[in-house]
Amino acid sequence: MFAKTDNVEQQIQKVDNEAISSIIDKSMTITGEISFKGKARIDGVIIGNIKGEHLILSESGKIEGDITVSSFNCYGTLQGNIKADILTARKDCSIQGKLEAGSLTVEPGAALQGEIKASAKSLKQVTDKSAAEKPAPKATK
């Protein structure tokens, strides 16, 4: 159990230590699909889908589109769906959309609106058969 947590923490530390290879400045607005390798930071506005490895959306950054990345560190505003192995919603960020993450961290003050699916890949979904077999209670007057 603890080995999985340690592994995620090691991955986060590795990503944090990696140098940023691409920056979208806050004076820039890009419309279209973006694909990248390495670590990228968005300070400006992106209207379109993004695929890559490690993405940081800064406080001034805004994205309208879907994101598929290995790790996503969100400080800014996102309207779209996210698929990430590691997702961190930082204080004062705003995310609207469907989130799918292997590891999800939400700091106090982060605003999330939408569907959230977060689970370790090695964990199996647990279903409560006894709850499914029980009939629904009947309404009484």
Residue pairs with C-beta under 8 A, 6 or more apart in sequence:
4 120
4 122
8 86
8 102
8 103
11 71
11 85
11 86
12 71
12 86
12 88
15 39
15 54
15 70
15 71
15 86
18 38
18 39
18 54
19 39
20 39
20 40
20 41
20 56
21 36
21 37
21 38
21 39
21 40
22 36
22 38
22 39
22 40
22 41
23 40
23 41
23 42
23 43
24 30
24 40
24 41
24 42
24 43
24 44
24 46
24 61
25 43
25 44
26 43
26 44
26 58
26 60
26 61
27 44
28 43
28 44
28 45
29 44
29 45
29 46
29 47
30 44
30 45
30 46
30 47
30 48
31 47
31 48
32 47
32 48
33 48
33 49
33 50
33 51
34 46
34 48
34 49
34 50
34 51
34 52
35 50
35 51
35 52
36 50
36 51
36 52
36 53
37 52
37 53
38 52
38 53
38 54
39 53
39 54
39 55
39 56
40 52
40 54
40 55
40 56
41 55
41 56
41 57
41 58
41 61
42 55
42 56
42 57
42 58
42 61
42 63
42 76
43 58
43 60
43 61
44 60
44 61
44 62
45 61
45 62
45 63
45 64
46 61
46 62
46 63
46 64
46 65
47 64
47 65
48 64
48 65
49 65
49 66
49 67
49 68
49 80
50 63
50 65
50 66
50 67
50 68
50 69
51 67
51 68
51 69
52 68
52 69
52 70
53 69
53 70
53 71
54 69
54 70
54 71
54 73
55 67
55 69
55 71
55 72
55 73
56 73
56 75
57 63
57 72
57 73
57 74
57 75
57 76
57 77
57 78
57 93
58 75
58 76
59 75
59 76
59 92
60 76
61 75
61 76
61 77
62 76
62 77
62 78
63 76
63 77
63 78
63 79
63 80
64 79
64 80
65 80
66 80
66 81
66 82
66 83
66 97
67 78
67 80
67 81
67 82
67 83
67 84
68 82
68 83
68 84
69 82
69 83
69 84
70 84
70 85
70 86
71 84
71 85
71 86
71 87
71 88
72 82
72 84
72 86
72 87
72 88
73 88
73 90
74 87
74 88
74 89
74 90
74 93
74 95
74 110
75 90
75 92
75 93
76 93
76 94
77 93
77 94
77 95
78 93
78 94
78 95
78 96
78 97
79 96
79 97
80 96
80 97
81 97
81 98
81 99
81 100
82 95
82 97
82 98
82 99
82 100
82 101
83 100
83 101
84 100
84 101
84 102
85 101
85 102
85 103
86 101
86 102
86 103
87 99
87 101
87 103
87 104
87 105
87 118
88 104
88 105
88 106
88 107
89 95
89 104
89 105
89 106
89 107
89 110
89 112
90 107
90 110
91 107
91 108
91 109
91 110
92 109
92 110
93 110
93 111
94 110
94 111
95 110
95 111
95 112
95 113
95 114
96 113
96 114
97 114
98 114
98 115
98 116
98 117
99 112
99 114
99 115
99 116
99 117
99 118
100 117
100 118
101 117
101 118
102 118
102 119
102 120
102 121
103 118
103 120
104 116
104 118
106 112
119 125
